Amino acid sequence: KEAFSLFDKDGDGQITTKELGTVMRSLGQNPSESELQDMINEVDADNNGTIDFPEFLTMMAGKM
């Protein structure tokens, strides 16, 4: 949950492409807007264009 909060900058319970991009850049990555959208689309189960906490858990489980 703490990791999710690092991504969810405005605390609205959703991670947007903008928030994901900010974190990725802080980790030394430089993804394009379309790459960020692809990352979100991979785990966006409800197709709302953002990542919520359950979707975030899915994404993190896939990275382990």
KOLMIDREN-286732 format. One record per atom (N, C-alpha, C, O): residue number from 1; x, y, z; residue in one letter. Coordinates in nm, 4 decimals, padded with zeros to 6 digits. Layout:
N
<r pos="NUM" u="X" v="Y" w="Z" code="A"/>
...
***
This chain:
64
<r pos="1" u="00.0845" v="-00.1205" w="00.0000" code="K"/>
<r pos="1" u="00.0000" v="00.0000" w="00.0000" code="K"/>
<r pos="1" u="00.0880" v="00.1255" w="00.0000" code="K"/>
<r pos="1" u="00.0539" v="00.2248" w="-00.0642" code="K"/>
<r pos="2" u="00.2005" v="00.1216" w="00.0713" code="E"/>
<r pos="2" u="00.2901" v="00.2370" w="00.0724" code="E"/>
<r pos="2" u="00.3475" v="00.2629" w="-00.0656" code="E"/>
<r pos="2" u="00.3597" v="00.3777" w="-00.1084" code="E"/>
<r pos="3" u="00.3831" v="00.1544" w="-00.1355" code="A"/>
<r pos="3" u="00.4361" v="00.1695" w="-00.2713" code="A"/>
<r pos="3" u="00.3310" v="00.2332" w="-00.3606" code="A"/>
<r pos="3" u="00.3629" v="00.3193" w="-00.4426" code="A"/>
<r pos="4" u="00.2054" v="00.1913" w="-00.3452" code="F"/>
<r pos="4" u="00.0963" v="00.2485" w="-00.4246" code="F"/>
<r pos="4" u="00.0870" v="00.3986" w="-00.3999" code="F"/>
<r pos="4" u="00.0671" v="00.4765" w="-00.4931" code="F"/>
<r pos="5" u="00.1014" v="00.4385" w="-00.2744" code="S"/>
<r pos="5" u="00.0947" v="00.5808" w="-00.2390" code="S"/>
<r pos="5" u="00.2054" v="00.6621" w="-00.3044" code="S"/>
<r pos="5" u="00.1859" v="00.7795" w="-00.3360" code="S"/>
<r pos="6" u="00.3221" v="00.6002" w="-00.3250" code="L"/>
<r pos="6" u="00.4320" v="00.6699" w="-00.3926" code="L"/>
<r pos="6" u="00.3943" v="00.7033" w="-00.5366" code="L"/>
<r pos="6" u="00.4331" v="00.8076" w="-00.5894" code="L"/>
<r pos="7" u="00.3183" v="00.6138" w="-00.5995" code="F"/>
<r pos="7" u="00.2750" v="00.6359" w="-00.7373" code="F"/>
<r pos="7" u="00.1559" v="00.7314" w="-00.7427" code="F"/>
<r pos="7" u="00.1491" v="00.8190" w="-00.8288" code="F"/>
<r pos="8" u="00.0619" v="00.7131" w="-00.6490" code="D"/>
<r pos="8" u="-00.0638" v="00.7885" w="-00.6488" code="D"/>
<r pos="8" u="-00.0425" v="00.9247" w="-00.5836" code="D"/>
<r pos="8" u="-00.0813" v="00.9465" w="-00.4688" code="D"/>
<r pos="9" u="00.0197" v="01.0161" w="-00.6582" code="K"/>
<r pos="9" u="00.0627" v="01.1453" w="-00.6032" code="K"/>
<r pos="9" u="-00.0508" v="01.2290" w="-00.5454" code="K"/>
<r pos="9" u="-00.0320" v="01.2960" w="-00.4438" code="K"/>
<r pos="10" u="-00.1694" v="01.2264" w="-00.6090" code="D"/>
<r pos="10" u="-00.2785" v="01.3112" w="-00.5603" code="D"/>
<r pos="10" u="-00.3710" v="01.2380" w="-00.4628" code="D"/>
<r pos="10" u="-00.4692" v="01.2953" w="-00.4156" code="D"/>
<r pos="11" u="-00.3402" v="01.1120" w="-00.4327" code="G"/>
<r pos="11" u="-00.4154" v="01.0390" w="-00.3312" code="G"/>
<r pos="11" u="-00.5588" v="01.0066" w="-00.3672" code="G"/>
<r pos="11" u="-00.6425" v="00.9884" w="-00.2788" code="G"/>
<r pos="12" u="-00.5888" v="00.9990" w="-00.4981" code="D"/>
<r pos="12" u="-00.7273" v="00.9735" w="-00.5388" code="D"/>
<r pos="12" u="-00.7584" v="00.8249" w="-00.5580" code="D"/>
<r pos="12" u="-00.8688" v="00.7887" w="-00.5987" code="D"/>
<r pos="13" u="-00.6597" v="00.7391" w="-00.5282" code="G"/>
<r pos="13" u="-00.6821" v="00.5956" w="-00.5411" code="G"/>
<r pos="13" u="-00.6621" v="00.5429" w="-00.6817" code="G"/>
<r pos="13" u="-00.6898" v="00.4260" w="-00.7085" code="G"/>
<r pos="14" u="-00.6145" v="00.6272" w="-00.7716" code="Q"/>
<r pos="14" u="-00.5903" v="00.5894" w="-00.9106" code="Q"/>
<r pos="14" u="-00.4506" v="00.6350" w="-00.9510" code="Q"/>
<r pos="14" u="-00.4068" v="00.7435" w="-00.9129" code="Q"/>
<r pos="15" u="-00.3811" v="00.5524" w="-01.0279" code="I"/>
<r pos="15" u="-00.2515" v="00.5924" w="-01.0832" code="I"/>
<r pos="15" u="-00.2730" v="00.6245" w="-01.2304" code="I"/>
<r pos="15" u="-00.3173" v="00.5395" w="-01.3077" code="I"/>
<r pos="16" u="-00.2413" v="00.7480" w="-01.2685" code="T"/>
<r pos="16" u="-00.2563" v="00.7913" w="-01.4078" code="T"/>
<r pos="16" u="-00.1241" v="00.7730" w="-01.4820" code="T"/>
<r pos="16" u="-00.0218" v="00.7426" w="-01.4207" code="T"/>
<r pos="17" u="-00.1264" v="00.7915" w="-01.6141" code="T"/>
<r pos="17" u="-00.0026" v="00.7830" w="-01.6919" code="T"/>
<r pos="17" u="00.0954" v="00.8889" w="-01.6432" code="T"/>
<r pos="17" u="00.2161" v="00.8649" w="-01.6388" code="T"/>
<r pos="18" u="00.0437" v="01.0065" w="-01.6064" code="K"/>
<r pos="18" u="00.1296" v="01.1153" w="-01.5583" code="K"/>
<r pos="18" u="00.2010" v="01.0742" w="-01.4293" code="K"/>
<r pos="18" u="00.3217" v="01.0944" w="-01.4153" code="K"/>
<r pos="19" u="00.1256" v="01.0162" w="-01.3351" code="E"/>
<r pos="19" u="00.1846" v="00.9734" w="-01.2079" code="E"/>
<r pos="19" u="00.2836" v="00.8593" w="-01.2298" code="E"/>
<r pos="19" u="00.3904" v="00.8567" w="-01.1686" code="E"/>
<r pos="20" u="00.2481" v="00.7655" w="-01.3167" code="L"/>
<r pos="20" u="00.3373" v="00.6537" w="-01.3472" code="L"/>
<r pos="20" u="00.4664" v="00.7061" w="-01.4093" code="L"/>
<r pos="20" u="00.5753" v="00.6597" w="-01.3752" code="L"/>
<r pos="21" u="00.4545" v="00.8026" w="-01.5003" code="G"/>
<r pos="21" u="00.5706" v="00.8617" w="-01.5659" code="G"/>
<r pos="21" u="00.6636" v="00.9302" w="-01.4677" code="G"/>
<r pos="21" u="00.7857" v="00.9192" w="-01.4791" code="G"/>
<r pos="22" u="00.6066" v="01.0007" w="-01.3715" code="T"/>
<r pos="22" u="00.6860" v="01.0700" w="-01.2698" code="T"/>
<r pos="22" u="00.7716" v="00.9708" w="-01.1919" code="T"/>
<r pos="22" u="00.8906" v="00.9938" w="-01.1703" code="T"/>
<r pos="23" u="00.7103" v="00.8605" w="-01.1499" code="V"/>
<r pos="23" u="00.7841" v="00.7592" w="-01.0732" code="V"/>
<r pos="23" u="00.8896" v="00.6916" w="-01.1596" code="V"/>
<r pos="23" u="01.0025" v="00.6710" w="-01.1151" code="V"/>
<r pos="24" u="00.8539" v="00.6570" w="-01.2824" code="M"/>
<r pos="24" u="00.9485" v="00.5908" w="-01.3733" code="M"/>
<r pos="24" u="01.0710" v="00.6795" w="-01.3961" code="M"/>
<r pos="24" u="01.1842" v="00.6311" w="-01.3951" code="M"/>
<r pos="25" u="01.0479" v="00.8101" w="-01.4166" code="R"/>
<r pos="25" u="01.1596" v="00.9026" w="-01.4387" code="R"/>
<r pos="25" u="01.2467" v="00.9145" w="-01.3141" code="R"/>
<r pos="25" u="01.3685" v="00.9291" w="-01.3241" code="R"/>
<r pos="26" u="01.1838" v="00.9084" w="-01.1964" code="S"/>
<r pos="26" u="01.2621" v="00.9146" w="-01.0723" code="S"/>
<r pos="26" u="01.3484" v="00.7896" w="-01.0555" code="S"/>
<r pos="26" u="01.4461" v="00.7909" w="-00.9807" code="S"/>
<r pos="27" u="01.3124" v="00.6822" w="-01.1248" code="L"/>
<r pos="27" u="01.3902" v="00.5578" w="-01.1217" code="L"/>
<r pos="27" u="01.4896" v="00.5502" w="-01.2370" code="L"/>
<r pos="27" u="01.5516" v="00.4465" w="-01.2603" code="L"/>
<r pos="28" u="01.5038" v="00.6618" w="-01.3088" code="G"/>
<r pos="28" u="01.6023" v="00.6666" w="-01.4164" code="G"/>
<r pos="28" u="01.5521" v="00.6163" w="-01.5506" code="G"/>
<r pos="28" u="01.6298" v="00.6040" w="-01.6453" code="G"/>
<r pos="29" u="01.4224" v="00.5870" w="-01.5596" code="Q"/>
<r pos="29" u="01.3631" v="00.5430" w="-01.6862" code="Q"/>
<r pos="29" u="01.3103" v="00.6660" w="-01.7597" code="Q"/>
<r pos="29" u="01.2882" v="00.7707" w="-01.6988" code="Q"/>
<r pos="30" u="01.2906" v="00.6529" w="-01.8893" code="N"/>
<r pos="30" u="01.2320" v="00.7640" w="-01.9642" code="N"/>
<r pos="30" u="01.1299" v="00.7108" w="-02.0651" code="N"/>
<r pos="30" u="01.1516" v="00.7182" w="-02.1860" code="N"/>
<r pos="31" u="01.0177" v="00.6568" w="-02.0140" code="P"/>
<r pos="31" u="00.9180" v="00.5978" w="-02.1033" code="P"/>
<r pos="31" u="00.8406" v="00.7044" w="-02.1804" code="P"/>
<r pos="31" u="00.8173" v="00.8143" w="-02.1301" code="P"/>
<r pos="32" u="00.8015" v="00.6706" w="-02.3024" code="S"/>
<r pos="32" u="00.7171" v="00.7614" w="-02.3806" code="S"/>
<r pos="32" u="00.5738" v="00.7524" w="-02.3286" code="S"/>
<r pos="32" u="00.5396" v="00.6612" w="-02.2534" code="S"/>
<r pos="33" u="00.4915" v="00.8474" w="-02.3692" code="E"/>
<r pos="33" u="00.3509" v="00.8486" w="-02.3297" code="E"/>
<r pos="33" u="00.2823" v="00.7180" w="-02.3715" code="E"/>
<r pos="33" u="00.2025" v="00.6623" w="-02.2961" code="E"/>
<r pos="34" u="00.3141" v="00.6697" w="-02.4927" code="S"/>
<r pos="34" u="00.2496" v="00.5463" w="-02.5395" code="S"/>
<r pos="34" u="00.2985" v="00.4243" w="-02.4609" code="S"/>
<r pos="34" u="00.2220" v="00.3305" w="-02.4385" code="S"/>
<r pos="35" u="00.4248" v="00.4251" w="-02.4191" code="E"/>
<r pos="35" u="00.4756" v="00.3149" w="-02.3356" code="E"/>
<r pos="35" u="00.4057" v="00.3140" w="-02.1994" code="E"/>
<r pos="35" u="00.3714" v="00.2080" w="-02.1470" code="E"/>
<r pos="36" u="00.3852" v="00.4323" w="-02.1434" code="L"/>
<r pos="36" u="00.3149" v="00.4425" w="-02.0156" code="L"/>
<r pos="36" u="00.1722" v="00.3917" w="-02.0305" code="L"/>
<r pos="36" u="00.1226" v="00.3186" w="-01.9448" code="L"/>
<r pos="37" u="00.1061" v="00.4304" w="-02.1393" code="Q"/>
<r pos="37" u="-00.0315" v="00.3866" w="-02.1628" code="Q"/>
<r pos="37" u="-00.0360" v="00.2349" w="-02.1798" code="Q"/>
<r pos="37" u="-00.1277" v="00.1694" w="-02.1302" code="Q"/>
<r pos="38" u="00.0627" v="00.1791" w="-02.2499" code="D"/>
<r pos="38" u="00.0698" v="00.0333" w="-02.2674" code="D"/>
<r pos="38" u="00.0848" v="-00.0367" w="-02.1327" code="D"/>
<r pos="38" u="00.0221" v="-00.1399" w="-02.1089" code="D"/>
<r pos="39" u="00.1680" v="00.0192" w="-02.0446" code="M"/>
<r pos="39" u="00.1885" v="-00.0400" w="-01.9119" code="M"/>
<r pos="39" u="00.0579" v="-00.0407" w="-01.8330" code="M"/>
<r pos="39" u="00.0246" v="-00.1391" w="-01.7669" code="M"/>
<r pos="40" u="-00.0150" v="00.0691" w="-01.8407" code="I"/>
<r pos="40" u="-00.1433" v="00.0774" w="-01.7708" code="I"/>
<r pos="40" u="-00.2440" v="-00.0184" w="-01.8343" code="I"/>
<r pos="40" u="-00.3160" v="-00.0889" w="-01.7636" code="I"/>
<r pos="41" u="-00.2491" v="-00.0211" w="-01.9676" code="N"/>
<r pos="41" u="-00.3447" v="-00.1082" w="-02.0362" code="N"/>
<r pos="41" u="-00.3246" v="-00.2553" w="-02.0017" code="N"/>
<r pos="41" u="-00.4205" v="-00.3322" w="-01.9975" code="N"/>
<r pos="42" u="-00.1991" v="-00.2942" w="-01.9770" code="E"/>
<r pos="42" u="-00.1685" v="-00.4340" w="-01.9436" code="E"/>
<r pos="42" u="-00.2428" v="-00.4825" w="-01.8202" code="E"/>
<r pos="42" u="-00.2823" v="-00.5990" w="-01.8141" code="E"/>
<r pos="43" u="-00.2626" v="-00.3959" w="-01.7220" code="V"/>
<r pos="43" u="-00.3238" v="-00.4377" w="-01.5951" code="V"/>
<r pos="43" u="-00.4565" v="-00.3683" w="-01.5661" code="V"/>
<r pos="43" u="-00.5168" v="-00.3925" w="-01.4616" code="V"/>
<r pos="44" u="-00.5027" v="-00.2828" w="-01.6565" code="D"/>
<r pos="44" u="-00.6247" v="-00.2047" w="-01.6350" code="D"/>
<r pos="44" u="-00.7479" v="-00.2919" w="-01.6590" code="D"/>
<r pos="44" u="-00.8079" v="-00.2882" w="-01.7664" code="D"/>
<r pos="45" u="-00.7847" v="-00.3705" w="-01.5573" code="A"/>
<r pos="45" u="-00.8928" v="-00.4685" w="-01.5701" code="A"/>
<r pos="45" u="-01.0282" v="-00.4048" w="-01.6026" code="A"/>
<r pos="45" u="-01.1074" v="-00.4631" w="-01.6765" code="A"/>
<r pos="46" u="-01.0556" v="-00.2856" w="-01.5480" code="D"/>
<r pos="46" u="-01.1858" v="-00.2223" w="-01.5726" code="D"/>
<r pos="46" u="-01.1818" v="-00.1215" w="-01.6879" code="D"/>
<r pos="46" u="-01.2801" v="-00.0519" w="-01.7135" code="D"/>
<r pos="47" u="-01.0692" v="-00.1141" w="-01.7562" code="N"/>
<r pos="47" u="-01.0540" v="-00.0288" w="-01.8752" code="N"/>
<r pos="47" u="-01.0924" v="00.1169" w="-01.8535" code="N"/>
<r pos="47" u="-01.1529" v="00.1793" w="-01.9406" code="N"/>
<r pos="48" u="-01.0568" v="00.1716" w="-01.7362" code="N"/>
<r pos="48" u="-01.0876" v="00.3125" w="-01.7114" code="N"/>
<r pos="48" u="-00.9676" v="00.4033" w="-01.7378" code="N"/>
<r pos="48" u="-00.9753" v="00.5243" w="-01.7168" code="N"/>
<r pos="49" u="-00.8560" v="00.3444" w="-01.7841" code="G"/>
<r pos="49" u="-00.7402" v="00.4254" w="-01.8207" code="G"/>
<r pos="49" u="-00.6453" v="00.4575" w="-01.7072" code="G"/>
<r pos="49" u="-00.5444" v="00.5253" w="-01.7269" code="G"/>
<r pos="50" u="-00.6774" v="00.4089" w="-01.5881" code="T"/>
<r pos="50" u="-00.5894" v="00.4292" w="-01.4731" code="T"/>
<r pos="50" u="-00.5709" v="00.2963" w="-01.4005" code="T"/>
<r pos="50" u="-00.6403" v="00.1988" w="-01.4291" code="T"/>
<r pos="51" u="-00.4768" v="00.2933" w="-01.3064" code="I"/>
<r pos="51" u="-00.4518" v="00.1734" w="-01.2266" code="I"/>
<r pos="51" u="-00.5028" v="00.1984" w="-01.0851" code="I"/>
<r pos="51" u="-00.4606" v="00.2937" w="-01.0196" code="I"/>
<r pos="52" u="-00.5945" v="00.1121" w="-01.0376" code="D"/>
<r pos="52" u="-00.6369" v="00.1213" w="-00.8977" code="D"/>
<r pos="52" u="-00.5543" v="00.0216" w="-00.8156" code="D"/>
<r pos="52" u="-00.4686" v="-00.0479" w="-00.8703" code="D"/>
<r pos="53" u="-00.5797" v="00.0146" w="-00.6858" code="F"/>
<r pos="53" u="-00.4929" v="-00.0667" w="-00.6002" code="F"/>
<r pos="53" u="-00.4904" v="-00.2154" w="-00.6381" code="F"/>
<r pos="53" u="-00.3818" v="-00.2726" w="-00.6472" code="F"/>
<r pos="54" u="-00.6063" v="-00.2808" w="-00.6606" code="P"/>
<r pos="54" u="-00.6002" v="-00.4232" w="-00.7009" code="P"/>
<r pos="54" u="-00.5222" v="-00.4438" w="-00.8312" code="P"/>
<r pos="54" u="-00.4482" v="-00.5412" w="-00.8445" code="P"/>
<r pos="55" u="-00.5388" v="-00.3525" w="-00.9267" code="E"/>
<r pos="55" u="-00.4658" v="-00.3617" w="-01.0536" code="E"/>
<r pos="55" u="-00.3158" v="-00.3409" w="-01.0303" code="E"/>
<r pos="55" u="-00.2323" v="-00.4048" w="-01.0944" code="E"/>
<r pos="56" u="-00.2834" v="-00.2508" w="-00.9378" code="F"/>
<r pos="56" u="-00.1433" v="-00.2257" w="-00.9019" code="F"/>
<r pos="56" u="-00.0794" v="-00.3527" w="-00.8451" code="F"/>
<r pos="56" u="00.0347" v="-00.3856" w="-00.8779" code="F"/>
<r pos="57" u="-00.1538" v="-00.4237" w="-00.7597" code="L"/>
<r pos="57" u="-00.1026" v="-00.5489" w="-00.7031" code="L"/>
<r pos="57" u="-00.0739" v="-00.6494" w="-00.8136" code="L"/>
<r pos="57" u="00.0273" v="-00.7193" w="-00.8099" code="L"/>
<r pos="58" u="-00.1630" v="-00.6567" w="-00.9120" code="T"/>
<r pos="58" u="-00.1433" v="-00.7452" w="-01.0270" code="T"/>
<r pos="58" u="-00.0163" v="-00.7074" w="-01.1016" code="T"/>
<r pos="58" u="00.0631" v="-00.7940" w="-01.1384" code="T"/>
<r pos="59" u="00.0025" v="-00.5769" w="-01.1238" code="M"/>
<r pos="59" u="00.1200" v="-00.5277" w="-01.1954" code="M"/>
<r pos="59" u="00.2480" v="-00.5641" w="-01.1190" code="M"/>
<r pos="59" u="00.3445" v="-00.6119" w="-01.1787" code="M"/>
<r pos="60" u="00.2485" v="-00.5415" w="-00.9879" code="M"/>
<r pos="60" u="00.3666" v="-00.5702" w="-00.9067" code="M"/>
<r pos="60" u="00.3951" v="-00.7204" w="-00.9020" code="M"/>
<r pos="60" u="00.5111" v="-00.7616" w="-00.9061" code="M"/>
<r pos="61" u="00.2910" v="-00.8018" w="-00.8935" code="A"/>
<r pos="61" u="00.3079" v="-00.9475" w="-00.8912" code="A"/>
<r pos="61" u="00.3731" v="-00.9940" w="-01.0208" code="A"/>
<r pos="61" u="00.4536" v="-01.0870" w="-01.0205" code="A"/>
<r pos="62" u="00.3380" v="-00.9290" w="-01.1316" code="G"/>
<r pos="62" u="00.3958" v="-00.9634" w="-01.2610" code="G"/>
<r pos="62" u="00.5419" v="-00.9251" w="-01.2725" code="G"/>
<r pos="62" u="00.6152" v="-00.9842" w="-01.3517" code="G"/>
<r pos="63" u="00.5855" v="-00.8267" w="-01.1944" code="K"/>
<r pos="63" u="00.7237" v="-00.7788" w="-01.2003" code="K"/>
<r pos="63" u="00.8171" v="-00.8607" w="-01.1115" code="K"/>
<r pos="63" u="00.9391" v="-00.8545" w="-01.1270" code="K"/>
<r pos="64" u="00.7599" v="-00.9376" w="-01.0186" code="M"/>
<r pos="64" u="00.8412" v="-01.0140" w="-00.9220" code="M"/>
<r pos="64" u="00.8983" v="-01.1398" w="-00.9858" code="M"/>
<r pos="64" u="00.9689" v="-01.2159" w="-00.9197" code="M"/>
***
